[in-house]
Amino acid sequence: MASVRSVCVYCGSSFGHDPVFVQTVERVGTALARRGVHVVFGGGRVGLMGVLADAVLAAGGTITGITTDELVAAEIAHAGLTKLHIVDTMHARKAMMACLADGFIALPGGTGTLEEIMEQWTWAQLGIHKKPCGILDIDGYFAPMLSMVDAMQREGFIDASHASMLLVDTDISRLLDAFGTYEAPMVRWPEISD
């Protein structure tokens, strides 16, 4: 993974109901640390975010959190990170996360997780960046979303080349391998007609 030195990971501030989410996120943090991949995330100590951070640190890895003043005041920021940036707004938080990462991975989470990975995938489609975007589909969690992606392609709202930009796997090692060989397709602007 010479071209991907840091990965932004989006995941939930809750644990979810199925213990497989916590167990898998622990493995993800360990795998990233062992590969020497620096992790960027939302800076929380709660839910899967906290699990991820603790696993990265326990495996000797490095992790940078980006959070807001409000979240620090609510005492949900992780205190033991390699580095913690505190910014004014959620927009600034997302922008810094994107800037510090060479790629993006979504783990199970809520609306924030979906919004963040979809934004990065959209930016990749528009050619704003050429970084890989991935989904780690733990226990079929993302199956409904992936069905929607299939529907968007089938109904002509996204090209096959854009759909294929979203890398999906059930195994973190395979997903990271795919990140290492990812090449962004050429951006094809649609024809504009009156």
C-alpha positions as CSV (number, residue, x, y, z in Angstrom):
1,M,0.0,0.0,0.0
2,A,2.7,2.4,-0.9
3,S,0.3,5.0,-2.3
4,V,-2.2,4.8,0.7
5,R,-0.3,5.8,3.8
6,S,-3.4,7.1,5.7
7,V,-7.0,6.0,5.7
8,C,-10.0,7.9,7.0
9,V,-12.4,5.5,8.7
10,Y,-16.1,6.4,9.2
11,C,-18.1,4.4,11.7
12,G,-20.7,4.7,14.3
13,S,-20.7,6.4,17.7
14,S,-22.8,3.5,18.9
15,F,-21.8,-0.1,19.2
16,G,-24.8,-1.6,17.3
17,H,-26.8,-4.6,18.5
18,D,-24.7,-7.4,17.0
19,P,-21.4,-8.1,18.8
20,V,-19.8,-8.9,15.4
21,F,-19.6,-5.2,14.7
22,V,-17.3,-4.6,17.7
23,Q,-15.3,-7.7,17.1
24,T,-14.7,-6.9,13.4
25,V,-13.9,-3.2,14.1
26,E,-11.2,-4.4,16.6
27,R,-9.7,-6.5,13.8
28,V,-9.8,-3.6,11.4
29,G,-7.9,-1.3,13.8
30,T,-5.3,-4.1,14.4
31,A,-5.0,-4.7,10.6
32,L,-4.5,-1.0,9.8
33,A,-1.9,-0.7,12.6
34,R,0.0,-3.8,11.5
35,R,0.2,-2.5,7.9
36,G,1.6,0.8,9.1
37,V,-1.5,2.7,7.8
38,H,-2.1,5.9,9.8
39,V,-5.8,6.2,10.7
40,V,-7.9,9.4,10.6
41,F,-11.3,9.4,12.2
42,G,-13.9,11.5,14.0
43,G,-12.0,11.6,17.3
44,G,-14.7,10.0,19.5
45,R,-14.1,7.6,22.4
46,V,-17.7,6.3,22.1
47,G,-19.2,3.4,20.2
48,L,-17.3,1.8,17.2
49,M,-15.2,5.0,17.0
50,G,-13.7,4.3,20.4
51,V,-13.3,0.6,19.6
52,L,-11.4,1.5,16.4
53,A,-9.1,3.9,18.2
54,D,-8.3,1.6,21.1
55,A,-7.5,-1.3,18.7
56,V,-5.2,0.9,16.6
57,L,-3.3,2.1,19.6
58,A,-3.2,-1.3,21.3
59,A,-1.5,-2.7,18.1
60,G,1.1,0.1,18.1
61,G,-0.5,2.2,15.3
62,T,-1.1,5.9,15.0
63,I,-4.4,7.6,14.8
64,T,-5.5,11.2,14.4
65,G,-8.9,12.4,15.5
66,I,-10.7,15.5,14.3
67,T,-13.6,16.7,16.4
68,T,-15.5,19.9,17.2
69,D,-15.6,22.2,20.3
70,E,-19.1,21.0,21.0
71,L,-18.1,17.3,21.0
72,V,-15.1,18.1,23.3
73,A,-17.5,19.9,25.7
74,A,-19.8,16.9,25.7
75,E,-16.8,14.8,26.8
76,I,-16.9,12.3,24.0
77,A,-13.5,13.0,22.5
78,H,-10.9,10.3,22.9
79,A,-8.1,11.5,25.2
80,G,-5.4,9.0,24.2
81,L,-5.0,9.6,20.5
82,T,-1.7,10.2,18.6
83,K,-3.1,13.6,17.7
84,L,-6.4,15.4,18.2
85,H,-7.5,18.4,16.1
86,I,-10.4,20.5,17.5
87,V,-12.2,22.6,14.9
88,D,-15.2,25.0,15.0
89,T,-17.7,23.2,12.7
90,M,-18.7,19.9,11.3
91,H,-17.9,21.2,7.8
92,A,-14.3,22.0,8.9
93,R,-14.1,18.6,10.6
94,K,-15.1,16.7,7.4
95,A,-12.7,18.9,5.3
96,M,-9.7,18.2,7.5
97,M,-10.5,14.4,7.6
98,A,-10.6,14.4,3.8
99,C,-7.4,16.4,3.5
100,L,-5.4,14.1,5.8
101,A,-6.4,10.8,4.2
102,D,-5.3,9.0,1.1
103,G,-8.5,6.9,1.1
104,F,-11.8,6.4,2.9
105,I,-13.4,3.3,4.5
106,A,-17.0,3.1,5.9
107,L,-17.7,0.6,8.7
108,P,-21.2,0.2,10.2
109,G,-22.7,3.4,11.4
110,G,-25.6,5.7,11.1
111,T,-26.6,8.6,8.9
112,G,-23.3,10.5,9.5
113,T,-21.3,7.5,8.3
114,L,-23.4,7.2,5.2
115,E,-23.3,10.9,4.4
116,E,-19.5,11.0,4.8
117,I,-18.7,8.0,2.6
118,M,-21.2,9.1,0.0
119,E,-19.7,12.6,-0.1
120,Q,-16.2,11.2,-0.8
121,W,-17.5,8.8,-3.4
122,T,-19.4,11.7,-5.1
123,W,-16.2,13.8,-5.0
124,A,-14.3,10.9,-6.6
125,Q,-16.9,10.7,-9.4
126,L,-16.6,14.4,-10.0
127,G,-12.8,14.2,-10.1
128,I,-12.3,16.4,-7.1
129,H,-10.0,13.7,-5.8
130,K,-8.6,10.3,-7.0
131,K,-8.6,8.5,-3.6
132,P,-10.2,5.1,-3.1
133,C,-13.5,4.8,-1.3
134,G,-14.4,1.5,0.3
135,I,-17.1,-0.2,2.2
136,L,-16.3,-3.0,4.7
137,D,-19.6,-5.0,4.6
138,I,-19.7,-6.6,8.0
139,D,-22.4,-9.3,8.2
140,G,-24.3,-7.8,5.3
141,Y,-24.9,-4.5,7.1
142,F,-24.5,-2.5,3.9
143,A,-26.5,-4.8,1.6
144,P,-29.6,-2.5,1.4
145,M,-27.3,0.4,0.4
146,L,-25.5,-1.7,-2.1
147,S,-28.8,-2.7,-3.6
148,M,-29.6,1.0,-4.0
149,V,-26.3,1.5,-5.8
150,D,-27.3,-1.3,-8.1
151,A,-30.7,0.3,-8.7
152,M,-29.0,3.7,-9.5
153,Q,-26.8,2.0,-12.1
154,R,-29.7,-0.1,-13.5
155,E,-31.9,2.9,-13.9
156,G,-29.2,5.0,-15.5
157,F,-28.4,7.5,-12.8
158,I,-24.7,6.4,-12.4
159,D,-22.3,4.9,-14.9
160,A,-20.9,1.4,-14.3
161,S,-17.4,3.0,-14.1
162,H,-18.7,5.2,-11.2
163,A,-20.4,2.3,-9.4
164,S,-17.1,0.3,-9.7
165,M,-15.3,3.2,-7.9
166,L,-16.9,2.1,-4.6
167,L,-14.7,-0.8,-3.5
168,V,-16.6,-3.3,-1.4
169,D,-15.4,-6.3,0.5
170,T,-16.1,-8.4,3.6
171,D,-12.4,-8.7,4.5
172,I,-10.3,-5.8,5.6
173,S,-7.1,-7.2,4.2
174,R,-8.6,-7.7,0.7
175,L,-10.1,-4.2,0.9
176,L,-6.7,-2.7,1.8
177,D,-5.1,-4.7,-1.0
178,A,-7.7,-3.2,-3.4
179,F,-6.9,0.3,-2.1
180,G,-3.2,-0.3,-2.9
181,T,-3.9,-1.0,-6.6
182,Y,-6.8,1.4,-7.1
183,E,-6.7,3.7,-10.2
184,A,-9.4,6.3,-10.6
185,P,-11.2,6.0,-13.9
186,M,-11.2,8.9,-16.3
187,V,-13.9,11.5,-15.3
188,R,-16.6,11.6,-18.1
189,W,-18.7,14.7,-17.9
190,P,-22.2,14.3,-19.2
191,E,-23.3,16.2,-22.3
192,I,-25.1,19.3,-21.5
193,S,-28.2,20.1,-23.7
194,D,-30.7,22.9,-23.7
